[in-house]
Amino acid sequence: MRGTTAHERARRDPEGYWADWAKQLEWKPDDILFSADLPKTRSGKIMRRLLKDIAEGRALGDTPTLADPAVVAKLRDQYESQET
């Protein structure tokens, strides 16, 4: 799709966009969620751990480095509402 950004294409055709991208990696995500915010931390490692904990239904670990802990609660609620 010429003239569109990757973000626009991902919004318009998320499965097709991620399928094209994942072919290179030989994997496909089970679910795709869009969010206005992500947990802001000093380390991407912490953010990935939090997102993985949400997806696996585990209790969240330490979150004192988050700029806004409410973002994680919103993500968890969004994920849980999609799963039901």
Distance bins in CASP14 RR format, pairs under 12 A and 6 or more apart:
PFRMAT RR
TARGET T0000
AUTHOR 0000-0000-0000
RMODE 2
METHOD distances of the structure
MODEL  1
1 7 0 0 0 0 0 1 0 0 0 0 0
1 8 0 0 0 0 1 0 0 0 0 0 0
1 9 1 0 1 0 0 0 0 0 0 0 0
1 10 0 0 0 0 0 1 0 0 0 0 0
1 11 0 0 0 0 0 1 0 0 0 0 0
1 12 0 0 0 0 1 0 0 0 0 0 0
1 13 0 0 0 0 1 0 0 0 0 0 0
1 16 0 0 0 0 0 1 0 0 0 0 0
1 17 0 0 0 0 1 0 0 0 0 0 0
1 20 0 0 0 0 0 1 0 0 0 0 0
2 8 0 0 0 0 0 1 0 0 0 0 0
2 9 0 0 0 0 0 1 0 0 0 0 0
3 9 0 0 0 0 1 0 0 0 0 0 0
4 10 0 0 0 0 1 0 0 0 0 0 0
4 11 0 0 0 0 1 0 0 0 0 0 0
4 12 1 0 0 1 0 0 0 0 0 0 0
4 13 0 0 0 0 1 0 0 0 0 0 0
4 17 0 0 0 0 0 1 0 0 0 0 0
5 11 0 0 0 0 1 0 0 0 0 0 0
5 12 0 0 0 0 0 1 0 0 0 0 0
5 17 0 0 0 0 0 1 0 0 0 0 0
6 12 0 0 0 0 0 1 0 0 0 0 0
6 13 0 0 0 0 0 1 0 0 0 0 0
6 14 0 0 0 0 0 1 0 0 0 0 0
6 16 0 0 0 0 0 1 0 0 0 0 0
6 17 1 0 0 1 0 0 0 0 0 0 0
6 18 0 0 0 0 0 1 0 0 0 0 0
6 20 0 0 0 0 0 1 0 0 0 0 0
6 21 0 0 0 0 1 0 0 0 0 0 0
7 13 0 0 0 0 0 1 0 0 0 0 0
7 14 0 0 0 0 0 1 0 0 0 0 0
7 17 0 0 0 0 1 0 0 0 0 0 0
7 34 0 0 0 0 0 1 0 0 0 0 0
8 14 0 0 0 0 0 1 0 0 0 0 0
8 17 0 0 0 0 1 0 0 0 0 0 0
9 15 0 0 0 0 0 1 0 0 0 0 0
9 16 0 0 0 0 1 0 0 0 0 0 0
9 17 1 0 1 0 0 0 0 0 0 0 0
9 18 0 0 0 0 0 1 0 0 0 0 0
9 19 0 0 0 0 0 1 0 0 0 0 0
9 20 0 0 0 0 1 0 0 0 0 0 0
9 21 0 0 0 0 0 1 0 0 0 0 0
10 16 0 0 0 0 1 0 0 0 0 0 0
10 17 1 0 1 0 0 0 0 0 0 0 0
10 18 1 0 0 1 0 0 0 0 0 0 0
10 19 0 0 0 0 0 1 0 0 0 0 0
10 20 0 0 0 0 0 1 0 0 0 0 0
10 21 0 0 0 0 1 0 0 0 0 0 0
10 29 0 0 0 0 0 1 0 0 0 0 0
10 32 0 0 0 0 1 0 0 0 0 0 0
10 33 0 0 0 0 0 1 0 0 0 0 0
10 34 0 0 0 0 1 0 0 0 0 0 0
11 17 0 0 0 0 1 0 0 0 0 0 0
11 18 0 0 0 0 0 1 0 0 0 0 0
11 32 0 0 0 0 0 1 0 0 0 0 0
11 34 1 0 0 1 0 0 0 0 0 0 0
12 34 0 0 0 0 0 1 0 0 0 0 0
13 19 0 0 0 0 1 0 0 0 0 0 0
13 20 0 0 0 0 1 0 0 0 0 0 0
13 21 0 0 0 0 0 1 0 0 0 0 0
13 32 0 0 0 0 0 1 0 0 0 0 0
14 20 0 0 0 0 0 1 0 0 0 0 0
14 21 0 0 0 0 0 1 0 0 0 0 0
14 22 0 0 0 0 0 1 0 0 0 0 0
14 28 0 0 0 0 0 1 0 0 0 0 0
14 29 0 0 0 0 1 0 0 0 0 0 0
14 31 0 0 0 0 0 1 0 0 0 0 0
14 32 1 0 1 0 0 0 0 0 0 0 0
14 33 0 0 0 0 1 0 0 0 0 0 0
14 34 1 0 0 1 0 0 0 0 0 0 0
15 21 0 0 0 0 0 1 0 0 0 0 0
15 22 0 0 0 0 0 1 0 0 0 0 0
15 28 0 0 0 0 1 0 0 0 0 0 0
15 29 0 0 0 0 1 0 0 0 0 0 0
15 30 0 0 0 0 0 1 0 0 0 0 0
15 31 0 0 0 0 0 1 0 0 0 0 0
15 32 1 0 0 1 0 0 0 0 0 0 0
16 22 0 0 0 0 1 0 0 0 0 0 0
16 23 0 0 0 0 0 1 0 0 0 0 0
16 28 0 0 0 0 0 1 0 0 0 0 0
16 29 0 0 0 0 0 1 0 0 0 0 0
16 32 0 0 0 0 0 1 0 0 0 0 0
17 23 0 0 0 0 0 1 0 0 0 0 0
17 28 0 0 0 0 0 1 0 0 0 0 0
17 29 0 0 0 0 0 1 0 0 0 0 0
17 32 0 0 0 0 1 0 0 0 0 0 0
17 34 0 0 0 0 0 1 0 0 0 0 0
18 24 0 0 0 0 0 1 0 0 0 0 0
18 25 0 0 0 0 0 1 0 0 0 0 0
18 27 0 0 0 0 1 0 0 0 0 0 0
18 28 1 0 0 1 0 0 0 0 0 0 0
18 29 1 0 0 1 0 0 0 0 0 0 0
18 30 0 0 0 0 0 1 0 0 0 0 0
18 31 0 0 0 0 0 1 0 0 0 0 0
18 32 1 0 0 1 0 0 0 0 0 0 0
18 33 0 0 0 0 0 1 0 0 0 0 0
18 34 0 0 0 0 0 1 0 0 0 0 0
19 25 0 0 0 0 0 1 0 0 0 0 0
19 26 0 0 0 0 0 1 0 0 0 0 0
19 27 0 0 0 0 0 1 0 0 0 0 0
19 28 1 0 0 1 0 0 0 0 0 0 0
19 29 0 0 0 0 1 0 0 0 0 0 0
19 32 0 0 0 0 0 1 0 0 0 0 0
20 28 0 0 0 0 0 1 0 0 0 0 0
21 27 0 0 0 0 1 0 0 0 0 0 0
21 28 0 0 0 0 1 0 0 0 0 0 0
21 29 0 0 0 0 1 0 0 0 0 0 0
21 32 0 0 0 0 0 1 0 0 0 0 0
22 28 1 0 1 0 0 0 0 0 0 0 0
22 29 1 0 0 1 0 0 0 0 0 0 0
22 30 0 0 0 0 0 1 0 0 0 0 0
22 32 0 0 0 0 0 1 0 0 0 0 0
29 51 0 0 0 0 0 1 0 0 0 0 0
29 55 0 0 0 0 1 0 0 0 0 0 0
30 55 0 0 0 0 1 0 0 0 0 0 0
30 56 0 0 0 0 0 1 0 0 0 0 0
30 79 0 0 0 0 0 1 0 0 0 0 0
30 82 0 0 0 0 0 1 0 0 0 0 0
30 83 0 0 0 0 0 1 0 0 0 0 0
31 51 0 0 0 0 0 1 0 0 0 0 0
31 54 0 0 0 0 0 1 0 0 0 0 0
31 55 0 0 0 0 1 0 0 0 0 0 0
31 78 0 0 0 0 0 1 0 0 0 0 0
31 79 0 0 0 0 1 0 0 0 0 0 0
31 80 0 0 0 0 0 1 0 0 0 0 0
31 82 1 0 0 1 0 0 0 0 0 0 0
31 83 0 0 0 0 1 0 0 0 0 0 0
32 55 0 0 0 0 0 1 0 0 0 0 0
32 78 0 0 0 0 0 1 0 0 0 0 0
32 79 0 0 0 0 0 1 0 0 0 0 0
32 82 0 0 0 0 1 0 0 0 0 0 0
33 51 0 0 0 0 1 0 0 0 0 0 0
33 54 0 0 0 0 1 0 0 0 0 0 0
33 55 0 0 0 0 1 0 0 0 0 0 0
33 74 0 0 0 0 0 1 0 0 0 0 0
33 75 1 0 0 1 0 0 0 0 0 0 0
33 76 0 0 0 0 0 1 0 0 0 0 0
33 77 0 0 0 0 0 1 0 0 0 0 0
33 78 1 0 0 1 0 0 0 0 0 0 0
33 79 1 0 0 1 0 0 0 0 0 0 0
33 80 0 0 0 0 0 1 0 0 0 0 0
33 81 0 0 0 0 0 1 0 0 0 0 0
33 82 1 0 0 1 0 0 0 0 0 0 0
33 83 0 0 0 0 0 1 0 0 0 0 0
34 75 0 0 0 0 0 1 0 0 0 0 0
34 78 0 0 0 0 1 0 0 0 0 0 0
34 79 0 0 0 0 0 1 0 0 0 0 0
34 82 0 0 0 0 0 1 0 0 0 0 0
35 47 0 0 0 0 0 1 0 0 0 0 0
35 51 0 0 0 0 1 0 0 0 0 0 0
35 54 0 0 0 0 0 1 0 0 0 0 0
35 71 0 0 0 0 1 0 0 0 0 0 0
35 72 0 0 0 0 0 1 0 0 0 0 0
35 73 0 0 0 0 0 1 0 0 0 0 0
35 74 1 0 0 1 0 0 0 0 0 0 0
35 75 1 0 1 0 0 0 0 0 0 0 0
35 76 0 0 0 0 0 1 0 0 0 0 0
35 77 0 0 0 0 0 1 0 0 0 0 0
35 78 1 0 0 1 0 0 0 0 0 0 0
35 79 0 0 0 0 1 0 0 0 0 0 0
35 82 0 0 0 0 0 1 0 0 0 0 0
36 68 0 0 0 0 0 1 0 0 0 0 0
36 70 0 0 0 0 0 1 0 0 0 0 0
36 71 0 0 0 0 1 0 0 0 0 0 0
36 74 0 0 0 0 1 0 0 0 0 0 0
36 75 0 0 0 0 0 1 0 0 0 0 0
36 78 0 0 0 0 0 1 0 0 0 0 0
37 47 0 0 0 0 0 1 0 0 0 0 0
37 66 0 0 0 0 0 1 0 0 0 0 0
37 67 0 0 0 0 1 0 0 0 0 0 0
37 68 1 0 0 1 0 0 0 0 0 0 0
37 69 0 0 0 0 0 1 0 0 0 0 0
37 70 0 0 0 0 1 0 0 0 0 0 0
37 71 1 0 1 0 0 0 0 0 0 0 0
37 72 0 0 0 0 1 0 0 0 0 0 0
37 73 0 0 0 0 0 1 0 0 0 0 0
37 74 1 0 0 1 0 0 0 0 0 0 0
37 75 0 0 0 0 1 0 0 0 0 0 0
37 78 0 0 0 0 0 1 0 0 0 0 0
38 44 0 0 0 0 1 0 0 0 0 0 0
38 46 0 0 0 0 0 1 0 0 0 0 0
38 47 1 0 0 1 0 0 0 0 0 0 0
38 48 0 0 0 0 0 1 0 0 0 0 0
38 50 0 0 0 0 1 0 0 0 0 0 0
38 51 0 0 0 0 1 0 0 0 0 0 0
38 54 0 0 0 0 0 1 0 0 0 0 0
38 66 0 0 0 0 0 1 0 0 0 0 0
38 67 0 0 0 0 0 1 0 0 0 0 0
38 68 0 0 0 0 0 1 0 0 0 0 0
38 71 1 0 0 1 0 0 0 0 0 0 0
38 72 0 0 0 0 1 0 0 0 0 0 0
38 74 0 0 0 0 0 1 0 0 0 0 0
38 75 1 0 0 1 0 0 0 0 0 0 0
38 78 0 0 0 0 0 1 0 0 0 0 0
39 45 0 0 0 0 0 1 0 0 0 0 0
39 46 1 0 0 1 0 0 0 0 0 0 0
39 47 1 0 1 0 0 0 0 0 0 0 0
39 48 0 0 0 0 1 0 0 0 0 0 0
39 49 0 0 0 0 1 0 0 0 0 0 0
39 50 1 0 1 0 0 0 0 0 0 0 0
39 51 1 0 0 1 0 0 0 0 0 0 0
39 52 0 0 0 0 0 1 0 0 0 0 0
39 53 0 0 0 0 0 1 0 0 0 0 0
39 54 0 0 0 0 1 0 0 0 0 0 0
39 60 0 0 0 0 1 0 0 0 0 0 0
39 61 0 0 0 0 0 1 0 0 0 0 0
39 63 1 0 0 1 0 0 0 0 0 0 0
39 64 0 0 0 0 0 1 0 0 0 0 0
39 65 0 0 0 0 1 0 0 0 0 0 0
39 66 1 0 1 0 0 0 0 0 0 0 0
39 67 1 0 0 1 0 0 0 0 0 0 0
39 68 1 0 0 1 0 0 0 0 0 0 0
39 69 0 0 0 0 1 0 0 0 0 0 0
39 70 0 0 0 0 1 0 0 0 0 0 0
39 71 1 0 1 0 0 0 0 0 0 0 0
39 72 1 0 1 0 0 0 0 0 0 0 0
39 73 0 0 0 0 0 1 0 0 0 0 0
39 74 0 0 0 0 0 1 0 0 0 0 0
39 75 1 0 0 1 0 0 0 0 0 0 0
39 76 0 0 0 0 0 1 0 0 0 0 0
40 46 0 0 0 0 1 0 0 0 0 0 0
40 47 1 0 0 1 0 0 0 0 0 0 0
40 50 0 0 0 0 0 1 0 0 0 0 0
40 63 0 0 0 0 0 1 0 0 0 0 0
40 65 0 0 0 0 1 0 0 0 0 0 0
40 66 1 0 0 1 0 0 0 0 0 0 0
40 67 1 1 0 0 0 0 0 0 0 0 0
40 68 1 0 0 1 0 0 0 0 0 0 0
40 69 0 0 0 0 0 1 0 0 0 0 0
40 70 0 0 0 0 0 1 0 0 0 0 0
40 71 1 0 0 1 0 0 0 0 0 0 0
40 72 0 0 0 0 0 1 0 0 0 0 0
41 47 1 0 1 0 0 0 0 0 0 0 0
41 48 0 0 0 0 1 0 0 0 0 0 0
41 49 0 0 0 0 1 0 0 0 0 0 0
41 50 1 0 0 1 0 0 0 0 0 0 0
41 51 0 0 0 0 0 1 0 0 0 0 0
41 62 0 0 0 0 0 1 0 0 0 0 0
41 63 0 0 0 0 1 0 0 0 0 0 0
41 64 0 0 0 0 1 0 0 0 0 0 0
41 65 1 0 1 0 0 0 0 0 0 0 0
41 66 1 0 0 1 0 0 0 0 0 0 0
41 67 1 0 0 1 0 0 0 0 0 0 0
41 68 0 0 0 0 0 1 0 0 0 0 0
41 69 0 0 0 0 0 1 0 0 0 0 0
41 71 0 0 0 0 0 1 0 0 0 0 0
41 72 0 0 0 0 0 1 0 0 0 0 0
42 64 0 0 0 0 0 1 0 0 0 0 0
42 65 1 0 1 0 0 0 0 0 0 0 0
42 66 0 0 0 0 1 0 0 0 0 0 0
42 67 0 0 0 0 1 0 0 0 0 0 0
43 49 0 0 0 0 1 0 0 0 0 0 0
43 50 0 0 0 0 0 1 0 0 0 0 0
43 65 1 0 0 1 0 0 0 0 0 0 0
43 66 0 0 0 0 0 1 0 0 0 0 0
44 50 0 0 0 0 1 0 0 0 0 0 0
44 51 0 0 0 0 1 0 0 0 0 0 0
44 52 0 0 0 0 0 1 0 0 0 0 0
44 65 0 0 0 0 0 1 0 0 0 0 0
44 66 0 0 0 0 0 1 0 0 0 0 0
45 51 0 0 0 0 0 1 0 0 0 0 0
45 52 0 0 0 0 0 1 0 0 0 0 0
45 65 0 0 0 0 0 1 0 0 0 0 0
46 52 0 0 0 0 0 1 0 0 0 0 0
46 53 0 0 0 0 0 1 0 0 0 0 0
46 60 0 0 0 0 0 1 0 0 0 0 0
46 61 0 0 0 0 1 0 0 0 0 0 0
46 62 0 0 0 0 1 0 0 0 0 0 0
46 63 0 0 0 0 1 0 0 0 0 0 0
46 64 0 0 0 0 0 1 0 0 0 0 0
46 65 1 0 0 1 0 0 0 0 0 0 0
46 66 0 0 0 0 1 0 0 0 0 0 0
46 67 0 0 0 0 0 1 0 0 0 0 0
46 72 0 0 0 0 0 1 0 0 0 0 0
47 53 0 0 0 0 0 1 0 0 0 0 0
47 54 0 0 0 0 0 1 0 0 0 0 0
47 60 0 0 0 0 0 1 0 0 0 0 0
47 63 0 0 0 0 0 1 0 0 0 0 0
47 65 0 0 0 0 1 0 0 0 0 0 0
47 66 0 0 0 0 1 0 0 0 0 0 0
47 67 0 0 0 0 0 1 0 0 0 0 0
47 71 0 0 0 0 0 1 0 0 0 0 0
47 72 0 0 0 0 1 0 0 0 0 0 0
47 75 0 0 0 0 0 1 0 0 0 0 0
48 54 0 0 0 0 0 1 0 0 0 0 0
48 55 0 0 0 0 0 1 0 0 0 0 0
49 55 0 0 0 0 0 1 0 0 0 0 0
49 56 0 0 0 0 0 1 0 0 0 0 0
49 58 0 0 0 0 1 0 0 0 0 0 0
49 60 0 0 0 0 1 0 0 0 0 0 0
49 61 1 0 0 1 0 0 0 0 0 0 0
49 62 0 0 0 0 1 0 0 0 0 0 0
49 63 0 0 0 0 0 1 0 0 0 0 0
49 65 0 0 0 0 0 1 0 0 0 0 0
49 66 0 0 0 0 0 1 0 0 0 0 0
49 72 0 0 0 0 0 1 0 0 0 0 0
50 56 0 0 0 0 0 1 0 0 0 0 0
50 57 0 0 0 0 0 1 0 0 0 0 0
50 58 0 0 0 0 0 1 0 0 0 0 0
50 59 0 0 0 0 0 1 0 0 0 0 0
50 60 1 0 0 1 0 0 0 0 0 0 0
50 61 1 0 0 1 0 0 0 0 0 0 0
50 62 0 0 0 0 1 0 0 0 0 0 0
50 63 1 0 0 1 0 0 0 0 0 0 0
50 65 0 0 0 0 0 1 0 0 0 0 0
50 66 0 0 0 0 1 0 0 0 0 0 0
50 69 0 0 0 0 0 1 0 0 0 0 0
50 71 0 0 0 0 1 0 0 0 0 0 0
50 72 1 0 1 0 0 0 0 0 0 0 0
50 73 0 0 0 0 0 1 0 0 0 0 0
50 75 0 0 0 0 1 0 0 0 0 0 0
50 76 0 0 0 0 1 0 0 0 0 0 0
50 79 0 0 0 0 0 1 0 0 0 0 0
51 57 0 0 0 0 0 1 0 0 0 0 0
51 58 0 0 0 0 0 1 0 0 0 0 0
51 60 0 0 0 0 0 1 0 0 0 0 0
51 71 0 0 0 0 0 1 0 0 0 0 0
51 72 0 0 0 0 1 0 0 0 0 0 0
51 75 1 0 0 1 0 0 0 0 0 0 0
51 76 0 0 0 0 1 0 0 0 0 0 0
51 78 0 0 0 0 0 1 0 0 0 0 0
51 79 0 0 0 0 1 0 0 0 0 0 0
52 58 0 0 0 0 1 0 0 0 0 0 0
52 60 0 0 0 0 0 1 0 0 0 0 0
52 61 0 0 0 0 0 1 0 0 0 0 0
52 75 0 0 0 0 0 1 0 0 0 0 0
52 79 0 0 0 0 0 1 0 0 0 0 0
53 59 1 0 0 1 0 0 0 0 0 0 0
53 60 1 0 1 0 0 0 0 0 0 0 0
53 61 1 0 0 1 0 0 0 0 0 0 0
53 62 0 0 0 0 0 1 0 0 0 0 0
53 63 0 0 0 0 1 0 0 0 0 0 0
53 72 0 0 0 0 1 0 0 0 0 0 0
53 75 0 0 0 0 0 1 0 0 0 0 0
53 76 0 0 0 0 1 0 0 0 0 0 0
53 79 0 0 0 0 0 1 0 0 0 0 0
54 60 1 0 0 1 0 0 0 0 0 0 0
54 61 0 0 0 0 0 1 0 0 0 0 0
54 63 0 0 0 0 0 1 0 0 0 0 0
54 71 0 0 0 0 0 1 0 0 0 0 0
54 72 1 0 0 1 0 0 0 0 0 0 0
54 73 0 0 0 0 1 0 0 0 0 0 0
54 74 0 0 0 0 0 1 0 0 0 0 0
54 75 1 0 1 0 0 0 0 0 0 0 0
54 76 1 0 1 0 0 0 0 0 0 0 0
54 77 0 0 0 0 1 0 0 0 0 0 0
54 78 0 0 0 0 1 0 0 0 0 0 0
54 79 1 0 1 0 0 0 0 0 0 0 0
54 80 0 0 0 0 1 0 0 0 0 0 0
54 82 0 0 0 0 0 1 0 0 0 0 0
54 83 0 0 0 0 0 1 0 0 0 0 0
55 75 0 0 0 0 1 0 0 0 0 0 0
55 76 0 0 0 0 1 0 0 0 0 0 0
55 78 0 0 0 0 0 1 0 0 0 0 0
55 79 1 0 0 1 0 0 0 0 0 0 0
55 80 0 0 0 0 0 1 0 0 0 0 0
55 82 0 0 0 0 0 1 0 0 0 0 0
55 83 0 0 0 0 1 0 0 0 0 0 0
56 76 0 0 0 0 0 1 0 0 0 0 0
56 79 0 0 0 0 0 1 0 0 0 0 0
56 83 0 0 0 0 0 1 0 0 0 0 0
57 75 0 0 0 0 0 1 0 0 0 0 0
57 76 0 0 0 0 1 0 0 0 0 0 0
57 79 0 0 0 0 1 0 0 0 0 0 0
57 80 0 0 0 0 1 0 0 0 0 0 0
57 83 0 0 0 0 1 0 0 0 0 0 0
58 76 0 0 0 0 0 1 0 0 0 0 0
59 72 0 0 0 0 0 1 0 0 0 0 0
59 76 0 0 0 0 0 1 0 0 0 0 0
60 66 0 0 0 0 1 0 0 0 0 0 0
60 69 0 0 0 0 1 0 0 0 0 0 0
60 71 0 0 0 0 0 1 0 0 0 0 0
60 72 1 0 0 1 0 0 0 0 0 0 0
60 73 0 0 0 0 1 0 0 0 0 0 0
60 75 0 0 0 0 0 1 0 0 0 0 0
60 76 0 0 0 0 1 0 0 0 0 0 0
61 69 0 0 0 0 0 1 0 0 0 0 0
61 72 0 0 0 0 0 1 0 0 0 0 0
62 69 0 0 0 0 0 1 0 0 0 0 0
62 72 0 0 0 0 0 1 0 0 0 0 0
63 69 1 0 1 0 0 0 0 0 0 0 0
63 70 0 0 0 0 0 1 0 0 0 0 0
63 71 0 0 0 0 1 0 0 0 0 0 0
63 72 1 0 0 1 0 0 0 0 0 0 0
63 73 0 0 0 0 0 1 0 0 0 0 0
63 75 0 0 0 0 0 1 0 0 0 0 0
63 76 0 0 0 0 0 1 0 0 0 0 0
65 72 0 0 0 0 0 1 0 0 0 0 0
66 72 1 0 0 1 0 0 0 0 0 0 0
66 73 0 0 0 0 0 1 0 0 0 0 0
66 75 0 0 0 0 0 1 0 0 0 0 0
68 74 0 0 0 0 1 0 0 0 0 0 0
68 75 0 0 0 0 0 1 0 0 0 0 0
69 75 0 0 0 0 0 1 0 0 0 0 0
69 76 0 0 0 0 0 1 0 0 0 0 0
70 76 0 0 0 0 0 1 0 0 0 0 0
70 77 0 0 0 0 0 1 0 0 0 0 0
71 77 0 0 0 0 0 1 0 0 0 0 0
71 78 0 0 0 0 0 1 0 0 0 0 0
72 78 0 0 0 0 0 1 0 0 0 0 0
72 79 0 0 0 0 0 1 0 0 0 0 0
73 79 0 0 0 0 0 1 0 0 0 0 0
73 80 0 0 0 0 0 1 0 0 0 0 0
74 80 0 0 0 0 0 1 0 0 0 0 0
74 81 0 0 0 0 0 1 0 0 0 0 0
75 81 0 0 0 0 0 1 0 0 0 0 0
75 82 0 0 0 0 0 1 0 0 0 0 0
76 82 0 0 0 0 0 1 0 0 0 0 0
76 83 0 0 0 0 0 1 0 0 0 0 0
77 83 0 0 0 0 0 1 0 0 0 0 0
77 84 0 0 0 0 0 1 0 0 0 0 0
78 84 0 0 0 0 0 1 0 0 0 0 0
END
